[in-house]
Amino acid sequence: MSATDINSKDRRLPLMGRWLPDAHGRLARAALELYSERGFEQTTALEIAERAGVTERTFFRYFADKREVLFQGSQELQRIILATIAETPEDVRPVDVVIAAMNKVGGLVFDRAHSIRRAAIISANPALQERELLKFSTLSASVAGALRERGVAEPSATLAAETGVTVFKIGFERWITGTPSEDWAECIRDTVCQLREVTPSIIVG
């Protein structure tokens, strides 16, 4: 087949792009670049695919829509957290179980530069913020379910889950806005210390 036999749509793409490895990673990087440059709403799946050197069809093999580029790690995050909860000895307090799980995920699934860029994109788009909140709500419900499976009764299971997810969110915000010398474990530990400072001051009645 000669070069002139290649249809015009294929000629728009770098021919080597379709055989380069890590199409998923290139698509994810291209998406974040374009979202940062143009804005999420102004970027199309086709533009992401072209930046990555693949077809639009390839994009949709990896992502259901362009939002999922930003939320692709949520399932792996939840898997690690639930596995850690299941592996923790039963004599550990529920809230400590959850916080230990939140502490573990940092070194396994997070990249600081990627997280900073992702957070900026989400904060600029209300629909993406809503999606982020939904993901956290789903995570909290799953964690509460895992605690109930360990024999933790309600409302303790839900309270522990919500507390752990809150520590995660606050610790994450500190991690992406703080100094590079602060690692994930330090941010989670300091957030827990702040929680322990305010908890004794709660007055009921």
GIKATA-V6612 format. One line per field, one symbol per residue. ss: DSSP state (~ for helix, > for strand, _ for the rest). burial: I if it has 24 or more other ideal C-beta (glycine too) atoms within 12 Angstrom, else O. A space follows every 10 residues. Layout:
BEGIN
ss: ???
burial: ???
END
This chain:
BEGIN
ss: __~~~__~~~ ~___~~~~~_ __~~~~~~~~ ~~~~~~~~__ ____~~~~~~ ~~___~~~~~ ~~_____~~~ ~__~~~~~~~ ~~~~~~~___ ___~~~~~~~ ~~~~~~~~~_ _~~~~~~~~~ ~~~__~~~~~ ~~~~~~~~~~ ~~~~~~~~~_ _____~~~~~ ~~~~~~~~~~ ~~~~~~~___ ___~~~~~~~ ~~~~~~~~~_ _____
burial: OOOOOOOOOO OOIOOOOOOO OOIOOIIIII IIOIIIOOOI OOIOIIIIII IIIIIOOIIO OIIOOIIIII IIIIOOIIOI IIOIIOOIOO OOOIIIIIII IIIIIIOOII OIOIIOIIIO IIOOOOOIOO IIOOIIOOII OIIIOIIOOI OIOOOOIIOI IIIIIIIIII IIOIIIOOOO OOOIOOIIIO IIOOIOOOOO OOOOO
END
